[in-house]
Amino acid sequence: MRYGYRMPLKFRETGLVLSPHEIRKDCTACSGEWAVGYIYREAPEEGGGEPRTWFWSLHGVSGKPADSRGHGAAPSLEAAQADLEANWQKWLRWAGLKEIALDGS
């Protein structure tokens, strides 16, 4: 039996502030109102250059397929979002779920 799942994955910035001059670009990955993952950038070291590593993780899911990862690192926010999305899609297929629009289409 296959069950529907209601919303495509969306990334929402957290708006966390590192300093008065920098707002982080960290984001929560949401499917509907369910937060299923998180992406954050490594904080810069004092006097150091811009960090280049973004970390992502899936959470709130029970079990996972053998060919998926629950967390990882990427060189950019876009790459981290793509990795998280790919592993979310693997989990949905493994769990027998699929994303559907709220209007049912």
C-alpha positions in Angstrom: 0.0 0.0 0.0 1.3 3.5 -0.8 0.5 6.5 1.3 0.6 10.1 0.1 2.6 12.8 1.8 1.3 16.3 1.5 4.1 18.9 0.8 7.2 19.2 -1.3 10.4 20.0 0.6 11.0 23.7 1.2 14.0 25.4 2.7 13.4 28.2 5.2 16.2 30.5 6.4 16.5 30.5 10.2 17.6 34.2 10.4 20.1 33.3 13.2 22.6 36.1 13.8 26.3 35.5 14.3 27.2 39.1 14.9 25.5 42.5 14.4 26.9 42.5 10.9 26.1 38.9 9.7 22.9 37.0 9.5 23.5 33.3 8.9 22.1 31.6 5.9 21.3 28.4 7.9 18.0 26.9 7.0 15.5 24.3 8.1 14.2 21.8 5.5 10.4 21.5 5.8 7.9 19.2 4.3 4.7 21.1 5.0 5.1 22.1 8.7 7.3 19.1 9.5 11.0 20.0 9.9 12.8 17.1 8.4 16.3 18.5 8.1 18.7 21.3 8.9 21.6 23.0 7.0 24.2 25.2 8.6 27.5 26.8 7.6 30.6 26.3 9.6 31.2 29.5 11.7 34.2 31.5 10.6 37.2 31.5 12.8 38.2 34.9 14.2 40.5 36.6 11.7 40.0 33.7 9.3 38.5 33.7 5.8 34.9 32.8 4.8 34.2 29.2 5.7 33.5 26.9 2.7 31.8 24.0 4.3 28.0 23.6 4.7 26.7 20.7 6.8 23.3 19.1 6.4 21.3 16.5 8.2 17.9 14.7 7.9 16.1 14.2 11.2 12.7 13.1 12.3 12.7 10.0 10.1 12.6 6.5 11.4 15.1 4.2 9.7 16.5 4.8 6.3 17.4 2.9 3.1 21.0 1.4 2.9 21.9 3.7 -0.1 21.0 6.9 1.7 22.9 9.2 4.1 21.4 11.0 7.1 24.0 13.8 7.1 26.9 15.2 5.1 29.0 18.2 4.1 29.0 20.2 0.9 31.0 23.2 -0.5 27.9 25.5 -0.9 24.4 26.0 0.4 23.0 24.9 -3.0 25.0 21.7 -2.9 23.9 21.0 0.7 20.3 21.6 -0.3 20.6 19.2 -3.3 22.2 16.5 -1.1 19.6 16.8 1.6 16.8 16.8 -1.1 18.2 13.7 -2.8 18.4 11.7 0.4 14.9 12.9 1.4 13.6 11.6 -1.9 15.3 8.2 -1.3 13.7 8.1 2.2 10.3 8.9 0.8 10.6 6.1 -1.8 11.9 3.6 0.8 9.0 4.5 3.2 6.4 4.1 0.4 5.5 7.8 0.4 5.3 10.4 -2.2 4.9 14.2 -2.2 1.6 15.5 -3.4 0.3 19.1 -3.6 -2.0 20.4 -0.9 -4.8 20.7 -3.5 -4.4 17.0 -4.2 -3.0 17.4 -7.7 
